[in-house]
Amino acid sequence: MSFAGSSIIVDLNISAEEYLKLYQGSASSVLARSRDRRTIRFPAQVLRPFVTRDGVSGAFCIYFDKNMKFLRIDRVS
């Protein structure tokens, strides 16, 4: 797959209680700081595949197109 946009890596540690607030709609996006100190806001629902009973935790690479529209998110090691 070719990629003509940009990506950013964020480390997330969202508790189950906090993610439940996102899931229930009291917040629709996540605000995070990337490893290179940029601030990023992205849709909360993109984290659904990564939610455990403890919440969401780990490093994630978020990909954007050239217009900064979300493309995909992958867990990184």
Residue frames as a rotation matrix with the C-alpha (Angstrom) as fourth column:
MET 1
0.583 0.813 0.000 0.00
0.813 -0.583 0.000 0.00
0.000 0.000 -1.000 0.00
SER 2
-0.429 -0.700 0.572 1.42
0.656 -0.676 -0.335 3.37
0.621 0.231 0.749 -0.96
PHE 3
0.346 0.473 -0.811 1.07
0.906 -0.392 0.158 6.27
-0.243 -0.789 -0.564 1.43
ALA 4
-0.347 -0.416 0.841 1.06
0.687 -0.723 -0.074 9.92
0.638 0.552 0.537 0.34
GLY 5
0.688 0.586 0.429 0.15
0.087 -0.654 0.752 11.62
0.721 -0.480 -0.500 3.58
SER 6
-0.321 -0.787 0.527 1.66
-0.602 -0.260 -0.755 11.86
0.731 -0.560 -0.390 7.01
SER 7
0.371 0.381 -0.847 1.70
0.411 0.750 0.518 9.86
0.832 -0.541 0.121 10.20
ILE 8
-0.090 -0.317 0.944 2.10
-0.742 -0.611 -0.276 10.57
0.665 -0.725 -0.180 13.87
ILE 9
-0.263 -0.046 -0.964 2.83
0.409 0.899 -0.155 8.31
0.874 -0.435 -0.218 16.84
VAL 10
0.019 0.338 0.941 0.98
-0.776 -0.588 0.227 8.75
0.630 -0.735 0.251 20.12
ASP 11
-0.834 -0.198 -0.516 1.24
0.199 0.764 -0.614 6.87
0.515 -0.614 -0.598 23.40
LEU 12
-0.085 0.910 0.406 -2.20
-0.573 -0.378 0.727 6.41
0.815 -0.171 0.553 24.92
ASN 13
-0.884 -0.005 -0.467 -3.33
0.356 0.641 -0.680 5.33
0.303 -0.768 -0.565 28.35
ILE 14
-0.446 0.835 0.322 -7.11
-0.709 -0.549 0.442 5.78
0.546 -0.031 0.837 28.53
SER 15
-0.870 0.152 0.469 -8.87
-0.295 0.602 -0.742 4.07
-0.396 -0.783 -0.479 31.42
ALA 16
-0.720 0.675 0.161 -11.99
0.669 0.613 0.419 2.00
0.184 0.409 -0.894 30.84
GLU 17
0.021 0.753 -0.658 -14.03
0.782 -0.422 -0.458 4.67
-0.623 -0.505 -0.598 32.63
GLU 18
-0.318 -0.215 -0.923 -12.67
-0.262 -0.916 0.304 7.44
-0.911 0.338 0.235 30.40
TYR 19
-0.994 -0.048 -0.097 -13.24
-0.107 0.264 0.959 5.42
-0.021 0.963 -0.267 27.24
LEU 20
-0.439 0.898 -0.031 -16.80
0.885 0.426 -0.190 4.69
-0.157 -0.110 -0.981 28.38
LYS 21
0.024 0.394 -0.919 -17.43
0.207 -0.901 -0.381 8.46
-0.978 -0.181 -0.103 28.42
LEU 22
-0.684 -0.335 -0.648 -16.17
-0.542 -0.361 0.759 8.61
-0.488 0.870 0.065 24.82
TYR 23
-0.947 0.312 0.075 -18.28
0.302 0.790 0.533 5.62
0.107 0.527 -0.843 23.84
GLN 24
-0.207 0.927 -0.313 -21.42
0.883 0.040 -0.467 7.06
-0.421 -0.373 -0.827 25.42
GLY 25
0.150 0.274 0.950 -21.00
0.863 -0.505 0.009 10.24
0.482 0.819 -0.312 23.44
SER 26
0.801 0.122 -0.586 -20.03
0.459 -0.753 0.471 12.78
-0.384 -0.646 -0.659 26.08
ALA 27
0.087 -0.767 -0.636 -16.91
-0.534 -0.575 0.620 13.33
-0.841 0.286 -0.459 23.97
SER 28
0.933 0.339 0.119 -16.47
-0.074 0.506 -0.859 12.45
-0.352 0.793 0.497 20.31
SER 29
0.646 -0.761 -0.055 -12.75
-0.065 0.017 -0.998 12.96
0.760 0.649 -0.038 19.92
VAL 30
0.679 -0.575 -0.456 -9.48
0.701 0.326 0.634 12.27
-0.216 -0.750 0.625 21.68
LEU 31
0.817 -0.520 0.249 -6.89
-0.400 -0.823 -0.404 14.97
0.415 0.230 -0.880 22.23
ALA 32
0.798 -0.601 -0.044 -3.35
0.516 0.644 0.565 13.64
-0.312 -0.474 0.824 22.58
ARG 33
0.560 -0.735 -0.382 0.25
-0.733 -0.654 0.184 14.77
-0.386 0.177 -0.905 22.35
SER 34
0.907 -0.263 -0.329 2.49
-0.050 0.709 -0.704 12.93
0.418 0.655 0.630 19.92
ARG 35
0.583 -0.771 -0.254 5.97
0.770 0.426 0.474 11.69
-0.257 -0.472 0.843 20.65
ASP 36
-0.402 -0.746 0.532 7.33
0.859 -0.508 -0.063 14.67
0.317 0.431 0.845 18.72
ARG 37
-0.708 0.099 -0.699 5.26
0.506 -0.620 -0.600 17.03
-0.493 -0.778 0.389 20.93
ARG 38
-0.847 0.527 0.074 2.54
-0.274 -0.551 0.788 17.90
0.456 0.647 0.611 18.39
THR 39
-0.577 0.759 0.301 -1.04
-0.319 0.130 -0.939 18.04
-0.752 -0.638 0.167 19.59
ILE 40
-0.901 0.292 -0.321 -3.49
-0.208 0.361 0.909 15.90
0.381 0.886 -0.264 17.69
ARG 41
-0.321 0.880 0.350 -7.26
-0.637 0.073 -0.767 15.42
-0.701 -0.470 0.537 17.83
PHE 42
-0.842 0.064 -0.536 -8.82
-0.407 0.578 0.707 12.34
0.355 0.814 -0.461 16.27
PRO 43
0.113 0.993 -0.039 -12.19
-0.754 0.111 0.648 10.54
0.648 -0.043 0.761 16.34
ALA 44
-0.231 -0.173 0.957 -12.67
-0.912 0.380 -0.152 8.40
-0.338 -0.909 -0.246 19.45
GLN 45
0.712 0.649 0.267 -14.40
-0.533 0.747 -0.397 5.62
-0.457 0.141 0.878 17.54
VAL 46
0.493 -0.578 -0.650 -11.18
-0.589 0.328 -0.738 4.68
0.640 0.748 -0.179 15.72
LEU 47
-0.505 -0.718 0.480 -9.93
-0.829 0.249 -0.501 3.21
0.240 -0.651 -0.720 19.00
ARG 48
0.450 0.823 0.347 -12.75
-0.887 0.456 0.068 0.64
-0.102 -0.339 0.935 19.30
PRO 49
0.701 -0.167 -0.694 -10.69
-0.170 0.905 -0.390 -2.29
0.693 0.392 0.606 17.94
PHE 50
-0.296 -0.948 -0.118 -8.08
0.033 0.113 -0.993 -1.64
0.955 -0.298 -0.002 20.65
VAL 51
-0.008 0.375 0.927 -10.35
-0.893 -0.419 0.161 -1.38
0.449 -0.827 0.338 23.70
THR 52
-0.547 -0.117 -0.829 -9.90
0.241 0.926 -0.290 -3.94
0.802 -0.359 -0.478 26.45
ARG 53
0.472 0.756 -0.453 -11.69
0.668 0.028 0.744 -4.18
0.575 -0.654 -0.492 29.77
ASP 54
0.030 -0.564 -0.825 -8.88
0.885 -0.368 0.284 -1.97
-0.464 -0.739 0.489 31.14
GLY 55
0.559 0.196 -0.806 -9.35
-0.098 -0.949 -0.299 0.71
-0.824 0.246 -0.511 28.46
VAL 56
0.911 -0.340 0.232 -6.90
0.275 0.083 -0.958 1.62
0.306 0.937 0.169 25.70
SER 57
0.644 -0.763 -0.057 -3.18
-0.310 -0.328 0.892 1.51
-0.700 -0.557 -0.448 26.29
GLY 58
0.268 -0.662 0.700 -0.14
0.746 0.602 0.284 1.46
-0.610 0.446 0.655 24.03
ALA 59
-0.501 -0.503 -0.704 1.61
-0.172 -0.740 0.650 3.20
-0.849 0.446 0.284 21.18
PHE 60
0.354 0.713 0.605 -0.35
0.631 0.295 -0.718 3.93
-0.690 0.636 -0.345 18.02
CYS 61
-0.848 -0.523 -0.088 0.55
0.246 -0.535 0.809 5.28
-0.470 0.664 0.582 14.60
ILE 62
0.268 0.953 -0.143 -2.17
0.380 -0.242 -0.893 7.45
-0.885 0.185 -0.427 13.11
TYR 63
-0.697 -0.482 0.531 -2.13
0.637 -0.075 0.768 8.02
-0.330 0.873 0.359 9.36
PHE 64
0.205 0.701 -0.683 -3.60
0.114 -0.710 -0.695 11.06
-0.972 0.065 -0.225 7.60
ASP 65
0.403 -0.043 0.914 -4.03
0.912 0.097 -0.398 11.99
-0.072 0.994 0.079 3.96
LYS 66
-0.553 -0.715 0.427 -2.52
0.766 -0.638 -0.076 15.13
0.327 0.285 0.901 2.44
ASN 67
-0.141 0.600 0.788 -5.57
-0.091 -0.800 0.593 17.11
0.986 0.012 0.167 3.68
MET 68
-0.854 -0.317 0.414 -5.02
-0.438 0.007 -0.899 15.88
0.282 -0.949 -0.145 7.26
LYS 69
0.318 0.947 0.052 -8.11
-0.903 0.286 0.319 13.64
0.288 -0.148 0.946 7.14
PHE 70
-0.082 -0.303 0.949 -7.86
-0.720 0.677 0.154 10.46
-0.689 -0.671 -0.274 9.18
LEU 71
-0.073 0.004 -0.997 -7.00
-0.854 0.517 0.064 7.32
0.516 0.856 -0.034 7.18
ARG 72
0.578 0.221 -0.785 -6.19
0.099 0.936 0.337 4.59
0.810 -0.273 0.520 9.68
ILE 73
0.328 -0.485 0.811 -4.63
-0.937 -0.277 0.214 3.74
0.121 -0.829 -0.545 13.02
ASP 74
0.465 -0.283 -0.839 -2.25
0.023 0.951 -0.308 0.87
0.885 0.124 0.449 13.81
ARG 75
0.948 -0.268 0.169 -0.82
-0.164 0.043 0.986 -0.34
-0.271 -0.962 -0.003 17.10
VAL 76
0.413 -0.887 -0.207 2.98
-0.374 0.043 -0.927 -0.18
0.831 0.460 -0.314 17.10
SER 77
0.670 -0.201 -0.715 5.37
0.609 0.700 0.374 -2.05
0.425 -0.686 0.591 19.35
